[in-house]
Amino acid sequence: MDDILLSDPNNEKALALKKEIEGKHKKSHPKTVPETPQAKPQKAPAPINEKEAQAKADQAYNLGLESYRKNDYAAAKKFWEDTLQILPTHAQARRNLERLQEDHPELNK
């Protein structure tokens, strides 16, 4: 995603996905936690449901397709890996990632 933003800093899809991912990271990892006896434990973020996971995975997958079409294979690889992090059962992302790694072994380093 960062690679796409380097080549196209105004890519709205990549900017939105990056903002969403960074927002979740900040929410789930607070910088400071009060150290008082009255401090209540932080609630774990609610797990995303299957429908939300599918939507986020499809969004990352489509950004991978867009990157691939622009011959930005490193970005495509990253987006498809992100897709599989979100939804490990995303068959299209797995297939495309395997093909990409076969066709471009330099990306496996």
N, C-alpha and C positions, 0 to 999 in steps of 0.2 A: 504494500500500500504506500509506504514512504517512497519507494522507487517511482511509482506512478505520479505521486505528488511532486517529485523532483522534476520529472519530465513534463508534467501538466499540472501546475500548482492550482489551477482553477477547476479541476475535475470534481464536479459536485458530488458524484457518488462516492469517490474515495474520501473526500473531505467529510461527508456525512458519516461514513462508516468509521473513520478514524476518530471523529468526535464522540461517536457512540461508544466505541471501545475504550477510549480514554476516560469517558465519564464513568463507565462501570468500574474501571480499574481504581479510580479515585474513591468511588463510593465503598468499594470492598476493602480498601487498604487505607484507613485513616492515618494521617501523619502523627497525630498525638492522641493519646488516650489519657483522660484524667486519672490521676493516681490517688483517689480518695476512697475511703471505705464506703461512701454512699453511691459511688459510680455504678450504674447499671450496666450489665454486659451488653455489648452490641449484638443486635439481631443479625443473623446471617442473611445475606440477600436472598430473596425468594427465588427458587429455581425457576428458570424460564420454562414455559410449557412447550410441548412438542411443536405446536403450530408456530410459536415465536422462533424456536430454534430452526425450523425449516425455512422460515422467511429470511432470517439472518444468514443462514448457510447459502440459500439461493442468491442473496445479494452479493455475498463474497464470491460465489461461483461465477456470477455474471460479470463481476469486475475482472475475474481471471480470464474469462472469454474475451472481454474487451482488450485487455492487455495483450493476450495472445495474438489477436487480430492486428495489433499495432507492432507486432514482432518484439514486444517487451516480455521475453520469456521468463526472466527472473521475477518480474512482478506477477506474472500469471502463476508461476510456481508458488509464490508466497500467498496469493489469494486462495489458491486451491488447497494449500496446507491449512490456511485459516478456516476454510470451509470444513475440512475434516476435523479440526479442533472443535468447531461448533457442533457438527453433526457427523460423527465418525462413519455413519452408514450411507453417506452421500456417494452413491455409486458413480455418478458421472464425474465428480471431482476426482475420485480415486483413479478412474480409467484415464482421464485426461492427464493427471499428474504422472501416472506410470508411462504413458506415451511420450510425454514431454521429456521425462528423464531418459527414456530410450533414445529419442531423437536428438537430445542435447545433453550428452553425458558431462559436459563441462559444468553444468548446473549442479551436479552431485557433489562437487568439492566443498 
